[in-house]
Amino acid sequence: STPGEMLPFLRDVAGEASFADIVPVSAQKKQGLDRLLAVIRGHLPVQAAIFADDEFTDRSERFLAAELLREKLFRSLGDEVPYGASVLIEKFEALPRLCRIHAAIIVDKDGHKAIVIGRAGERLKRMATAARKDMEALFGRKVHLEVWVKVRSGCTDDDAQLRGLGYD
């Protein structure tokens, strides 16, 4: 869009709600980004740090383990399995030198289960190994990871099942 085309749009947007600022940007052309950052800084509170310097997240190791396995699942499968596939950590035992993790990849159909497992279990083994290595690096200790693939038909359509899989 040209700046001339954007002005009527920005006027319309400004009339929809009360905004503190409206900053047009083009990430593709890298225009307006400095102004955007300056405006954002002006709205941030000045206060002491909420987290210590060595804390990078407020999420649990259990949550991070599920996310690492989910990442490997989606990177490995791309569009082959719908994004309705989920990861459920069924058991997480954190010991000083070892984490024992039992995880389930939940899919909606038997055909999806076969895709996730792959020929002779190779795809599942690759995903689990890659996730385990990332977990070990992140947690700073050995990880024993066991992964199963389970079918729960309609699990993405049922709010209670979605909450059980960690989606609020």
HELIX and SHEET records of a PDB file:
HELIX    1   1 PRO A    3  GLU A   16  1                                  14    
HELIX    2   2 LEU A   33  HIS A   43  1                                  11    
HELIX    3   3 GLU A   61  LEU A   77  1                                  17    
HELIX    4   4 ASP A  110  ILE A  117  1                                   8    
HELIX    5   5 ARG A  119  GLY A  121  5                                   3    
HELIX    6   6 GLU A  122  PHE A  139  1                                  18    
HELIX    7   7 ASP A  159  GLY A  164  1                                   6    
SHEET    1   A 3 SER A  86  ALA A  94  0                                        
SHEET    2   A 3 LEU A  98  VAL A 107 -1                                        
SHEET    3   A 3 LYS A 142  VAL A 151  1                                        
END                                                                             
